[in-house]
Amino acid sequence: MTGQYEDPDPLTTLQEEVGQLRRAMASHAIIDQAIGVVITVGSLHPEHGWVVLRHISQHTNIKLREVAHWLVQWPATGRLPERIREALPTAVDHARRATPADQDGHVGQDGHAGQDSRTG
């Protein structure tokens, strides 16, 4: 049965999927690097880095991958958007008090922290 949703060009579909996977891998790398930055700056345990990123994203309404990007660039540039700079100490304090149940959140499809996948 041929329907209106059938893709006439499977090569185009595969190329789009490969592009999405590459973007997801790059996003994961940036997020992992940002976790390294926050655990270093905040003298935190590695499992708390994720809590910091999630907290900043949720409390600034900035997509988590964008927060991660800024945090990774921060040591080299010395620049950090004011909203992120202001949210960072509170997020670090929050992470220090976090329970293991607080540490399992992931980035949703829209790039905001939630309970979805980290591909945001």
Secondary structure as UniProt FT lines:
FT   TURN            4..5
FT   HELIX           10..41
FT   TURN            42..43
FT   HELIX           46..60
FT   HELIX           64..77
FT   HELIX           82..97
FT   HELIX           100..103
FT   STRAND          106..107
FT   TURN            109..110
FT   STRAND          113..115
FT   TURN            118..119
//
